């Protein structure tokens, strides 16, 4: 959880570069540091403890905001012309994993 919070406070754009920086320069701070692929796999379980921490710190105003976005795909890219259900509001977009057709959901805590 500490590494995830530090990543959002850093100026790094990608988690992979930040994690390699931590592996090289902060070995003594994180003695049992796991591999990057394992870290990414475990990060999906981070929401509940992070939310509990934020609820605990609710009384103290820190000025920190956690922002995340995810894409909500309507259909596959090759079927865009056939989709008529949400044609007026769905748009093409790009994430780090590629192009999609649908919506982008933003969550701010």
N, C-alpha and C positions, 0 to 999 in steps of 0.2 A: 504494500500500500504506500509505503514511503517513496519508493521509486516512481510509482505512478503520479503521485502528487508533485514530486520534484520535476518530473518531465513536463508537467503543465506549467510549472513556474519557470522553466528554462526557455531559452530562445531556440532550441532545437526544433526542427520541423518534423522529423521522423523519430519514432520510438526506437527503431533499430539502431540509429546512430547514437542516440542518447544512451541506450543500454550498453553499447560497445564502449562508450566513454566511461560509464560506471564500472564495467568489467576491468578496464585498464587502469583507471586512476583511483578507484575507491574500493580496492580489494580488502583493505583493513577495516573499512566501515561495514561491509557486507561480507562476512566471513564464509557463509554458506550460500553463495550466489548460484542460482540455478542457470541452466542454459536459456538462451533467448526464446527458442521455440517452446520450451516448457513454461516460461514466463508469460508468453502470449496466450497459451492455453489456459493458464490459471487466472489471467486477468478477467475473464468473463465471470468468475466467482467473486470479484472484488466489489461489486455493486452494493451488496448488503452490508459488509463491514464499513465501507466508505459512507454509506447513507447513515448508519448508526453513529459514526464519528461526527458527521455533520449535524445530526440531531442533538448530539451531546454538546457540540460547540454552538448551538443555536443562539444562546444568550450572548455570546461574544461576537461582535462584529469584526471580522478580519479583513473584509474587502476582497476576499477570494470568491471567484465564481468558477464553477466547473461547467464547461460547455461541451456537448457531444452531439454529433449528428449521425443519422443513419438513413440509408435509402430504403424506400418502400417500392419495390418493383411491381408494376402493373402487369407487364407481360415481357416476353423475350424481345430483344431488339429486332429480330427478323419478322416479328408479328405486329409491329407498330401500326402499319397501314390498315390492318384488319381490326384493330381495337377501336370500339366506338363508345364504350361505357363511360370513360372519363376523358374523352378526347379534348374537351374544352379546358380542362384544368391540369392534366398531366403533361409533363415536359421531359425532354431529354436532359440528362445530367451526367456528371462525371464524379466518381469517387476515386480513392486510391486503388481500389480493386478493379476499376474499369467503368465503362459507360453503362447507363441504365435508362429505362423509360418509366417514369412514375413520379413519385413525390420524394422530398427530402424532409425528414423529421428532425427538428432541433430540440434538444433538451438542455435547459439551463438550470443549474442548482446554485 
